[in-house]
Amino acid sequence: MKFTKHFALSTIDILVILMIIAILAILLLPEVQQGRTSARRDFFRSQIKQISLALHQYQADYGCLPPPVVKDEQGLALHSWRALLLPYFNSAHHLKDRRLDYHFNEPWNSPHNQELAIQNKDLYQLDWQPQNGPRRKSRLVAVIDDTTFWNESSQCRKLPDSENRGQQILLIEIPGSGINWNTPADITLDELLAWSRQDLFDDYGPLALFADGHIEWLSPQELQGDKLQRKLQRPSVSMVKGM
């Protein structure tokens, strides 16, 4: 004779199983969040590398770095340097499916260009949730000054050929992303040094793109005013800004 056993789960058994599942979910959640965070940060780092390649190619094509802002005859801002680099992103594998058809015959805030910037926020901005602490947003900017690689005059600024260009910051990440990247707005050296004095950077530190193309996290010690200023100066520029 063949007997078939039937096992019935009691309410207590079900509660125990649910509790075990809940505990496992809590234990695994940080790893899942960290994975998502790392993916966002990895993409942002990859994109900064693509920006570096685009800047080098732009200089090869035009003999200079792009101006921070393109203006019309009346001095009104038309386009940011970020928009000028978009044509150089077409060859990037991680952007091959992106719509990047910026209209240079329209101002930066035209409906088409605004929509494109909104759809591609992560080209120059980072929005991520760290494992601990509040959600963080940041954006990549040029630092505008006579002593840096960026100023609003027509003077040609070039990436250096010197061996020490690995010590010179080209672009830097700052907290906040209240504006779209197509907006012709960056930060002046004076403003950045004021941020440094007021300790407005996040504890984890910003990413910085250096003139030789490498990317580093800047520690709180490296964000001190005099150290930060030296790293932002282009070659052959002496310290002129007061701390």
C-alpha positions in Angstrom: 0.0 0.0 0.0 1.3 3.4 -1.0 0.9 6.3 1.4 1.0 10.0 0.4 1.9 12.5 3.1 0.4 15.9 3.0 2.2 18.7 4.8 0.2 21.7 5.9 1.8 24.9 7.0 0.5 26.5 10.1 0.1 30.2 10.5 3.2 30.3 12.6 5.2 28.5 10.0 4.1 31.1 7.3 5.0 34.0 9.6 8.4 32.5 10.2 9.1 32.1 6.5 7.9 35.6 5.8 10.2 36.9 8.5 13.2 35.1 7.1 12.4 36.5 3.6 12.2 40.0 5.1 15.5 39.6 6.9 17.2 38.4 3.7 15.7 41.4 1.8 17.1 43.8 4.4 20.5 42.2 4.3 20.6 42.3 0.5 19.2 45.8 0.0 22.5 47.7 0.7 24.3 45.5 -1.9 21.5 46.2 -4.5 21.6 50.0 -3.7 25.4 50.0 -3.9 25.3 48.2 -7.2 22.9 50.8 -8.6 25.0 53.6 -7.1 28.2 52.2 -8.6 26.5 51.9 -12.0 25.5 55.5 -12.0 28.9 56.6 -10.8 30.7 54.4 -13.3 28.6 55.9 -16.1 29.4 59.4 -14.9 33.1 58.6 -14.8 33.0 57.0 -18.3 31.2 60.1 -19.5 33.8 62.4 -18.0 36.4 60.4 -19.9 34.5 60.9 -23.1 34.3 64.6 -22.3 38.1 64.6 -22.0 38.5 62.9 -25.3 36.1 65.4 -26.9 38.0 68.4 -25.5 41.3 67.0 -26.9 39.6 66.4 -30.3 38.0 69.9 -30.3 41.5 71.4 -29.7 42.9 69.3 -32.5 40.1 70.6 -34.9 40.1 74.3 -33.9 43.5 74.9 -32.2 41.9 75.9 -28.9 39.6 74.7 -26.2 36.0 75.6 -26.7 34.9 79.0 -25.2 32.8 78.6 -22.1 30.0 80.5 -23.7 29.2 81.3 -27.3 27.6 84.8 -27.6 25.8 86.6 -30.4 26.7 90.1 -31.7 24.7 91.7 -28.9 26.6 89.7 -26.2 23.7 87.4 -25.4 24.6 83.8 -24.5 23.7 81.3 -27.2 25.5 78.0 -26.3 27.6 76.4 -23.5 30.9 74.6 -24.1 29.0 71.5 -23.1 26.8 71.8 -26.2 29.8 72.4 -28.4 31.2 68.9 -27.4 28.0 67.0 -28.4 29.1 66.2 -32.0 32.2 64.4 -30.5 30.0 62.0 -28.5 28.7 60.2 -31.6 31.5 57.7 -31.5 31.1 56.8 -27.8 29.8 53.2 -27.5 27.9 54.0 -24.3 26.0 56.8 -26.1 25.3 55.0 -29.4 21.6 54.9 -28.8 21.3 58.5 -27.6 19.5 61.3 -29.3 22.0 64.1 -29.4 20.8 66.3 -32.2 21.3 69.7 -30.6 20.2 72.6 -32.8 22.9 75.2 -33.0 20.8 77.4 -35.1 18.5 77.9 -32.1 19.4 79.4 -28.7 20.3 77.1 -25.8 16.8 77.5 -24.3 14.8 76.7 -27.3 12.1 74.0 -26.8 14.1 71.4 -28.7 17.4 72.0 -27.0 15.7 72.1 -23.6 14.0 68.8 -24.2 17.3 67.2 -25.4 19.1 68.4 -22.3 16.3 67.0 -20.0 16.4 63.6 -21.8 20.2 63.4 -21.4 20.8 64.8 -18.0 23.5 62.3 -17.1 25.9 63.7 -19.8 27.2 66.3 -17.4 25.2 65.6 -14.2 25.1 62.9 -11.6 22.0 62.0 -9.5 22.5 59.1 -7.1 21.6 57.7 -3.8 24.6 56.7 -1.6 24.4 53.8 0.8 24.2 56.3 3.7 22.9 59.8 3.7 20.6 61.9 1.5 20.3 61.7 -2.2 23.1 63.6 -4.0 23.1 65.7 -7.1 26.1 67.3 -8.8 27.2 68.7 -12.2 30.4 69.1 -14.1 31.5 72.7 -14.6 34.4 74.8 -16.0 36.0 77.3 -13.6 36.1 80.7 -15.2 39.1 83.0 -14.5 42.1 84.6 -16.2 44.3 82.1 -14.5 42.4 78.9 -15.4 41.8 77.1 -18.7 38.5 79.0 -19.2 37.7 82.6 -19.6 35.0 84.5 -21.5 37.4 86.5 -23.7 38.3 85.5 -27.2 41.8 84.5 -26.0 42.9 81.0 -27.1 43.3 78.5 -24.3 45.0 75.2 -25.0 45.6 72.0 -23.2 49.3 71.9 -22.2 51.9 69.7 -23.7 54.0 69.8 -20.5 54.7 66.7 -18.5 53.1 68.2 -15.3 49.7 68.6 -16.9 48.6 65.7 -14.7 48.5 68.2 -11.9 46.2 70.7 -13.5 42.4 70.5 -13.2 40.4 71.1 -16.3 36.9 70.5 -15.1 35.4 69.9 -11.6 32.2 68.4 -10.2 30.2 70.7 -7.9 27.1 69.9 -5.7 23.7 70.7 -7.1 21.9 70.3 -10.4 19.2 72.9 -10.4 19.9 73.9 -14.0 20.1 72.0 -17.2 23.6 71.4 -18.6 22.8 73.3 -21.8 22.5 76.5 -19.7 25.5 78.7 -20.4 26.5 78.9 -16.7 29.5 77.6 -14.9 31.4 78.9 -11.8 34.1 81.5 -11.3 37.3 80.8 -9.5 36.3 83.3 -6.7 32.9 81.5 -6.3 34.6 78.1 -6.1 37.2 79.3 -3.5 34.3 80.7 -1.5 32.7 77.3 -1.6 36.0 75.8 -0.4 36.2 78.2 2.5 32.6 77.6 3.5 33.1 73.8 3.2 30.1 73.4 0.8 31.5 70.3 -0.9 30.0 66.9 0.0 32.1 64.8 2.4 32.9 62.2 -0.3 34.6 64.9 -2.4 34.1 65.9 -6.1 35.5 64.3 -9.2 38.0 66.3 -11.2 39.2 65.9 -14.7 42.8 66.8 -15.2 44.5 68.2 -18.3 46.2 64.9 -19.1 42.8 63.1 -19.2 42.9 61.2 -15.9 40.1 61.5 -13.3 40.5 61.8 -9.5 38.4 62.2 -6.5 39.5 65.2 -4.5 39.9 64.8 -0.8 38.9 67.4 1.7 42.5 68.3 2.1 42.9 68.9 -1.6 39.9 71.2 -1.6 41.6 73.7 0.7 41.7 77.1 -1.0 45.4 77.5 -1.8 45.8 73.8 -2.9 42.7 73.9 -5.0 43.7 77.2 -6.6 47.1 75.8 -7.6 45.5 72.8 -9.2 43.2 74.9 -11.3 45.9 77.2 -12.7 47.0 76.6 -16.3 50.8 76.4 -16.9 53.0 79.4 -16.3 50.5 81.3 -14.2 51.6 82.6 -10.8 49.3 82.8 -7.7 47.4 86.1 -8.1 44.2 85.5 -6.2 44.1 86.4 -2.5 42.8 83.8 -0.2 
